[in-house]
Amino acid sequence: MTPSGPQSRKTERMVALVAIALLLFCPPLIIVIDRLPSSHVSWLPLYLFGAWAIVIGLAAWLMEHRAGR
């Protein structure tokens, strides 16, 4: 019997968040971002900090979303 309810949905959302994080930080994508043409500006640090902030923000939102109810 599979668990149902808020706990299983939270688990599914956390698994999806891990999948998104793995996608954002996969080496081929990071290499593409690193090799973008630019005029004396490296986009890699901006991308890494932005992706990191998105993952942390989504994790905080997922963990606190149901805690208030």
C-alpha positions in Angstrom: 0.0 0.0 0.0 1.4 3.4 -1.0 1.3 6.3 1.5 -1.0 9.1 0.6 -1.6 12.5 1.9 0.5 15.6 2.5 3.6 13.6 3.5 3.8 11.7 0.2 3.2 14.9 -1.8 6.0 16.7 0.1 8.3 13.8 -0.6 7.4 14.0 -4.3 8.1 17.7 -4.4 11.4 17.3 -2.7 12.4 14.6 -5.2 11.5 17.0 -8.0 13.6 19.7 -6.3 16.6 17.4 -6.2 16.0 16.6 -9.9 15.9 20.3 -10.8 19.1 20.9 -8.7 20.9 18.1 -10.5 19.8 19.5 -13.9 20.9 23.1 -13.0 24.3 21.9 -11.8 25.1 19.2 -14.4 28.5 19.7 -16.0 27.4 20.1 -19.6 25.2 23.0 -18.7 27.9 24.6 -16.6 30.4 24.3 -19.5 27.9 25.9 -21.9 27.4 28.8 -19.4 31.1 29.1 -18.9 31.8 29.4 -22.7 29.1 32.0 -23.4 30.6 34.9 -25.5 30.8 38.1 -23.5 32.7 41.2 -23.3 35.1 40.8 -20.3 32.3 39.4 -18.1 32.1 35.8 -16.9 28.6 34.5 -16.6 29.6 31.5 -14.6 29.7 33.0 -11.1 26.4 34.8 -11.7 24.8 31.6 -12.9 26.1 29.5 -10.0 25.0 31.9 -7.4 21.6 32.4 -9.1 20.9 28.7 -9.4 22.0 28.1 -5.9 19.7 30.9 -4.6 16.8 29.4 -6.6 17.4 25.9 -5.2 17.6 27.2 -1.6 14.6 29.4 -2.1 12.5 26.5 -3.5 13.6 24.2 -0.7 12.7 26.8 2.0 9.3 27.4 0.3 8.6 23.7 0.1 9.5 23.1 3.7 7.6 26.1 5.1 4.6 25.9 2.7 2.6 23.4 4.7 4.1 24.3 8.1 1.9 27.4 8.4 -1.4 25.5 8.2 
